[in-house]
């Protein structure tokens, strides 16, 4: 069957629509964002690699919708080759595309410093491809990668997370943000081994996956600075839901005095580049063909407010402390009046980000009924 995403027509076997690891229409938002990110990064004359392309949807869209020089569309599956070829021909991008049929790690390891942008979209964890990506990326390059093993990252399977990411996760009420911070920390550590700094540009969660776009720069000093500035600990009290990021572990809860759960080292730096997100916001009006444009705008609006770490789930905070749930706008204004920053978060519709201490938040909530 033929479907359309953006400016691109795609030939997809009907049976593939039932298998998420072959083609998932619900991930169109992620592919639309890839187009937007590459346009915002001024990708003219870039060489791009879609290393785990499946039927070639993301790679063909990049070739069709972005001013890149070349797109390598790779997948180890021979069954998908006819569909990759058909999609390339269907969109008249034969001259811009190179179709390969290799293990992604082998392909990337054999092509040293070739690519300006590499996309890793696996079924599961992307960590298996970080080392080969470090070999293939240019001295200044960009990557986009997804993770679908959210159970491990979010604390449901902490030992699996330790095995895959080198960090033991823990189930918290801000589990989505913790998961993406663990993912970023693992990536930063992996690329630092190859003397690459790691700068998150845009990070988000949607549906069943996490997605991160980042800048890589070669250099031992800046790679070391990345780790020094970005890594630290999440200190969390399961009893009262107090939390704090810090460079050092905090073993005693500052609210109730209980023993804390120390998680780390994780990424405690910025997970969004606010200047880059603003550029994406300004640029989206020039890419009017994105079908998920309204969803992208809503997401970007929320991401612009993700500067504070570790959101509170208002429902769980109120339940834990025996409080009635306040209206967000009333609570927001009350905190602002007290001089605190307040933000919504894309991680949870019930989430709130604030620099107000927990004791202040608990004190103000009853006054906002």
Secondary structure, DSSP 4 states (H G I P E B T S, - for coil): -EEEETTEEEE--GGGGG-TTT--GGGHHHHHHHHHHHHHTT-TT-EEEETT-TTTHHHHHHHHHS--SEEEEE-S-STTHHHHHHHHHHTT-GGGEEEE-S-HHHHHHHSTT-EEEEEE--SS-SGGGHHHHHHHEEEEEEEEEEE--HHHHTTTTHHHHHHHHSS-----TTHHHHHHHHHHHHHHHHHHTTTEEEEEEEEEEETTEEEEEEEEEE-HHHHHHHHHHHEEEEEE-TTT--EEEESS---B-TTT-PBPEEEEEEE-S-SS-HHHHHHHHHHGGG-TT-TTHHHHHHHHHHHTT--SSS-EEHHHHHHHTT-PPPPHHHHHHHHHHTT--EEEETTEEEEEEESS-HHHHHHHHGGG-
